[in-house]
């Protein structure tokens, strides 16, 4: 084969291996909805162009990504892989844009100082967070820290897609896979009940008891965008949860440090068999931010 033919073949292969962000958005929407009509509505486009775009993607990759039937579509093995990899690629692209904009805000003469976004689970690590922010603010050249409250397990996604630069995460509830981290504290867990409930007078409770209180179902936080099944109310923020507990509508389990934000209408009872909660400060493994390094150093000295 001549040199020119080899180069053309290599270029063709490279073109086939390159996926555009637009293509990944289209495919991810179809793969998550498992329905072309709903995916097209979600993307704000007509269905025929979306179908053609997915067909072109399949031809270019040389694989079948979706199996079509009258009820909708289902993913093939190759489609499952592309959905997993595509989500990660979309998160990485969004993270690059968000963190670049934040960094660019401090580049201009007289512009704002560096800014870090710290994701925290609403209501958790209250005292630790205060101590960290106060100690870091006292450091020379400290960056501005924006605190971004999140629901259960949302910190991981915020780190991956760039909404946050660093997070306080809690094992065993958060996964630290793919992140660098430092362990900060270890604590037990408590049940938070209405103050007037008979179980509020108990010295301790078990997880089984908390999960089977007549008329007082466990609150449900979204995990990875989905609410777990159960009769308890769907919780969207800490204020809503605090109100529902005070009204006698639900019970929740929190780390011991949550006592700091409880109302007079709440009672906290230690759980005897709940696993310990280990709080970590976590950040993307590839980060080279000096401001982030300074915040981590401060956290480990607390």
GIHU-V569666 format. One record per residue. N is the residue number from 1. SS is DSSP state (~ for helix, > for strand, _ for the rest). BURIAL is b if it has 9 or more other C-alpha atoms within 8 Angstrom, else e. Layout:
N;SS;BURIAL / N;SS;BURIAL
//
This chain:
1;_;e / 2;_;e / 3;~;e / 4;~;e / 5;~;e / 6;~;b / 7;~;e / 8;~;e / 9;~;e / 10;~;e / 11;~;e / 12;~;e / 13;~;e / 14;~;e / 15;~;e / 16;~;b / 17;~;e / 18;_;e / 19;_;e / 20;_;e / 21;~;e / 22;~;e / 23;~;b / 24;~;b / 25;~;b / 26;~;b / 27;~;b / 28;~;b / 29;~;b / 30;~;b / 31;~;b / 32;~;e / 33;~;b / 34;_;b / 35;_;b / 36;~;b / 37;~;e / 38;~;b / 39;~;b / 40;~;b / 41;~;b / 42;~;e / 43;~;e / 44;_;e / 45;_;b / 46;_;e / 47;~;b / 48;~;e / 49;~;e / 50;~;b / 51;~;b / 52;~;e / 53;~;b / 54;~;b / 55;~;e / 56;~;e / 57;~;b / 58;~;b / 59;~;e / 60;~;e / 61;~;e / 62;_;e / 63;_;e / 64;_;b / 65;_;b / 66;>;b / 67;>;b / 68;>;e / 69;>;e / 70;_;e / 71;_;e / 72;>;b / 73;>;b / 74;>;b / 75;>;b / 76;_;b / 77;~;e / 78;~;b / 79;~;b / 80;~;b / 81;~;e / 82;~;e / 83;~;b / 84;~;e / 85;~;e / 86;~;b / 87;~;b / 88;~;b / 89;~;e / 90;~;b / 91;~;b / 92;~;b / 93;~;b / 94;~;b / 95;~;b / 96;~;b / 97;~;b / 98;~;b / 99;~;b / 100;~;e / 101;~;e / 102;~;b / 103;~;b / 104;~;e / 105;_;b / 106;_;b / 107;_;e / 108;_;e / 109;_;e / 110;_;e / 111;_;e / 112;_;e / 113;_;e / 114;_;b / 115;>;b / 116;>;b / 117;>;b / 118;>;b / 119;>;b / 120;>;b / 121;>;b / 122;_;b / 123;_;e / 124;_;b / 125;_;b / 126;~;b / 127;~;e / 128;~;e / 129;~;e / 130;~;e / 131;~;b / 132;~;b / 133;~;b / 134;~;e / 135;~;b / 136;~;b / 137;~;b / 138;_;e / 139;_;e / 140;_;e / 141;_;e / 142;_;b / 143;_;b / 144;>;b / 145;>;b / 146;>;e / 147;>;e / 148;>;b / 149;>;e / 150;>;b / 151;_;b / 152;_;b / 153;_;b / 154;~;b / 155;~;b / 156;~;b / 157;~;b / 158;~;b / 159;~;b / 160;~;b / 161;_;b / 162;_;b / 163;_;b / 164;_;b / 165;_;b / 166;>;b / 167;>;b / 168;>;b / 169;>;b / 170;>;b / 171;>;b / 172;_;e / 173;_;e / 174;_;b / 175;_;e / 176;_;b / 177;_;e / 178;_;e / 179;>;b / 180;>;b / 181;>;b / 182;>;b / 183;>;b / 184;>;b / 185;>;e / 186;>;e / 187;>;b / 188;_;b / 189;>;b / 190;>;b / 191;>;b / 192;>;b / 193;>;b / 194;>;b / 195;_;b / 196;_;e / 197;_;b / 198;~;e / 199;~;e / 200;~;b / 201;~;e / 202;_;e / 203;_;e / 204;>;e / 205;>;b / 206;_;b / 207;~;b / 208;~;e / 209;~;e / 210;~;b / 211;_;e / 212;_;e / 213;_;e / 214;_;e / 215;_;e / 216;_;b / 217;_;b / 218;>;b / 219;_;b / 220;>;b / 221;>;b / 222;>;b / 223;>;b / 224;_;e / 225;_;e / 226;>;e / 227;>;b / 228;_;e / 229;_;e / 230;_;e / 231;_;e / 232;_;b / 233;_;b / 234;>;b / 235;>;b / 236;_;b / 237;_;e / 238;~;b / 239;~;e / 240;~;b / 241;~;b / 242;~;b / 243;~;e / 244;~;b / 245;~;b / 246;~;b / 247;_;e / 248;_;b / 249;_;b / 250;_;b / 251;>;b / 252;>;b / 253;>;e / 254;>;b / 255;>;b / 256;~;b / 257;~;b / 258;~;b / 259;~;e / 260;~;e / 261;~;e / 262;_;b / 263;_;e / 264;_;e / 265;_;e / 266;>;b / 267;>;b / 268;>;b / 269;>;b / 270;>;b / 271;>;b / 272;_;e / 273;_;e / 274;_;b / 275;_;e / 276;_;e / 277;>;b / 278;>;b / 279;>;b / 280;>;b / 281;>;b / 282;>;b / 283;>;b / 284;>;b / 285;_;e / 286;_;e / 287;_;e / 288;_;e / 289;_;e / 290;~;e / 291;~;b / 292;~;b / 293;~;b / 294;~;b / 295;~;b / 296;~;b / 297;~;e / 298;~;b / 299;~;b / 300;~;b / 301;~;e / 302;_;e
//
